[in-house]
Amino acid sequence: MTRRVCWNGCSFTTGLGFLEADQTRYRYDSLVSKQFDWIATNIAQNGSGNREIFMRSADAIMSGGYDWVFTQWSGLNRTWFYPGPDSRFCTLQTAIHEYRYRDIYLSAQQAGQFIRTVRILNHDFQNILDLIDYCRILKSLSQTTGCQCVFINGLVPWQQDLAQQAPYLDLDQTLSGYTKSILDFEHRPDTEIRRFFGQLVTHFQQLDKDLWVNLFDSMFEQQIDYAPLDNHPGAASHRQYASMVVQFVNNIQKDQQ
């Protein structure tokens, strides 16, 4: 039976970096879909934050039109603002330009300061909790509709220490540099560090880790080459991504037999 499959994510799944005419040829989702002879739809959008990705995947699952929905998660602190129905502003930008919309004007300097401020206020700690909730909700929706839900780590930087079991005897030796940074390890008392880390670990335990192709080893970390037009993953990287997804799917299908 031919499966109907949906792929969702950010620019890693749109194939950004290749000429538009070449994207389908090189993208990992196309390679996987061809391998299994799937009828595939790609709804990924460049620059998507995880909230946008979550909403699209939820719609895809609830539509009842797919047997499998693959959700590739993006960076934790990507945020989109919508000052009007025909304009949006993203904190993802690296090249900062002035922004104009009707009576709104931000100089390049003002826009840059706004982006830096939002990034400071939009902390990874809460974004991790939110991402876990997104996954939990999508899993629940997929169980209701009979759709197979699969998650792919595109740009999520969390580390394996979140999957360990508390209590920790020596947090200084146990925690990764990333986890220490989001806990403000050097400036908090041990009681606060243990409390906040305990919240992360407890929430992380709600994840169904069997639904993840690559829970910790993100696509970004596995990138081995660059696309022709920019620094997005190139053809060799997409082949590697496809290989790991194919292996994951084969394992699921074997378990379901």
Salt bridges, closest charged atoms under 4 A:
ASP29 OD1 - ARG27 NE 2.69
ASP67 OD1 - ARG4 NH2 3.46
GLU98 OE2 - ARG100 NE 3.31
ASP133 OD1 - ARG136 NH2 3.38
ASP133 OD1 - HIS203 NE2 2.95
ASP172 OD1 - LYS180 NZ 2.81
ASP184 OD1 - HIS187 ND1 2.96
GLU192 OE1 - ARG188 NH1 2.85
ASP208 OD2 - LYS139 NZ 3.12
ASP230 OD1 - HIS232 ND1 3.22
